[in-house]
Amino acid sequence: MPVEHAATMPDHSDEVQLKILGEQLKIQREKAGKTQLQADEKLDKKSGWIADVEAGKIDPWITEVVFLCRFYKIEPTVLFKSIQRSSDKIMKQHKKDVMN
């Protein structure tokens, strides 16, 4: 398998990864029919914490992510697979853009 030059690889900085995580957590929260306030209260966080997580402004601890998964009644693997799919889409689109 050929190795791509770093300049052609998409930016997978912490910022991008946090944004993907936040987007996927929001999707799962909404599917579970939970509000941001309910998530904040369940984790005993200040109001607005989950909004900041979903916006990619806060990097939650893995234990917090797992707790949210339980609260949303999903297995953590469901969340992580959705994160991987989103990341793969970004990489695929970037490769397509680079080739054009």
C-alpha positions as CSV (number, residue, x, y, z in Angstrom):
1,M,0.0,0.0,0.0
2,P,1.6,3.3,-1.0
3,V,2.4,5.9,1.7
4,E,1.0,9.3,1.1
5,H,3.1,12.4,1.6
6,A,2.2,14.3,4.8
7,A,1.3,17.4,2.7
8,T,-1.5,15.4,1.0
9,M,-3.0,14.0,4.2
10,P,-6.0,15.8,5.7
11,D,-5.6,17.7,8.9
12,H,-6.5,15.3,11.7
13,S,-5.6,17.7,14.5
14,D,-7.1,17.5,17.9
15,E,-9.5,20.3,16.8
16,V,-10.9,18.3,13.9
17,Q,-11.2,15.1,16.0
18,L,-13.0,17.0,18.8
19,K,-15.4,18.4,16.3
20,I,-16.2,15.0,14.9
21,L,-16.6,13.6,18.5
22,G,-18.9,16.5,19.4
23,E,-21.0,16.1,16.3
24,Q,-21.5,12.4,16.9
25,L,-22.3,12.9,20.6
26,K,-25.0,15.4,19.5
27,I,-26.5,13.0,17.0
28,Q,-26.6,10.2,19.6
29,R,-28.1,12.6,22.3
30,E,-30.8,13.7,19.9
31,K,-31.6,10.1,18.9
32,A,-32.0,9.2,22.6
33,G,-34.4,12.1,23.0
34,K,-32.2,13.8,25.6
35,T,-31.7,17.5,26.1
36,Q,-28.3,19.2,26.7
37,L,-29.6,20.2,30.1
38,Q,-30.4,16.6,31.0
39,A,-26.9,15.5,29.9
40,D,-25.3,18.3,32.0
41,E,-27.3,17.4,35.0
42,K,-26.6,13.6,34.7
43,L,-22.9,14.2,34.6
44,D,-23.1,16.9,37.3
45,K,-21.6,19.5,35.0
46,K,-22.2,23.2,34.8
47,S,-24.9,24.3,32.4
48,G,-23.6,24.5,28.8
49,W,-20.9,21.8,29.3
50,I,-22.4,19.4,26.8
51,A,-23.0,22.2,24.3
52,D,-19.3,23.0,24.5
53,V,-18.4,19.3,24.0
54,E,-20.7,19.0,21.1
55,A,-19.2,22.2,19.6
56,G,-15.7,20.7,19.9
57,K,-14.6,23.3,22.5
58,I,-14.0,20.8,25.3
59,D,-12.1,17.5,25.2
60,P,-14.1,15.2,27.5
61,W,-12.5,12.4,29.5
62,I,-13.1,8.9,28.1
63,T,-15.0,8.0,31.2
64,E,-17.4,11.0,30.5
65,V,-17.9,9.8,26.9
66,V,-18.6,6.2,28.1
67,F,-21.0,7.6,30.7
68,L,-22.8,9.6,28.0
69,C,-23.1,6.5,25.9
70,R,-24.8,4.7,28.8
71,F,-27.1,7.7,29.4
72,Y,-28.0,7.7,25.6
73,K,-28.4,3.9,25.9
74,I,-25.9,3.0,23.2
75,E,-22.7,0.9,23.3
76,P,-19.5,3.0,23.1
77,T,-18.6,1.0,20.0
78,V,-21.6,2.5,18.2
79,L,-20.3,6.0,18.9
80,F,-16.7,5.1,18.0
81,K,-17.8,3.4,14.7
82,S,-19.8,6.5,13.8
83,I,-16.7,8.7,14.5
84,Q,-14.6,6.4,12.3
85,R,-17.1,6.7,9.5
86,S,-17.1,10.5,9.7
87,S,-13.3,10.6,9.8
88,D,-13.2,8.3,6.7
89,K,-15.6,10.6,4.8
90,I,-13.4,13.6,5.6
91,M,-10.3,11.7,4.4
92,K,-12.1,10.5,1.2
93,Q,-13.3,14.0,0.4
94,H,-9.8,15.4,1.0
95,K,-8.2,12.9,-1.3
96,K,-10.8,13.7,-4.0
97,D,-10.1,17.4,-3.5
98,V,-6.3,16.9,-3.7
99,M,-6.6,14.9,-6.9
100,N,-8.7,17.6,-8.7
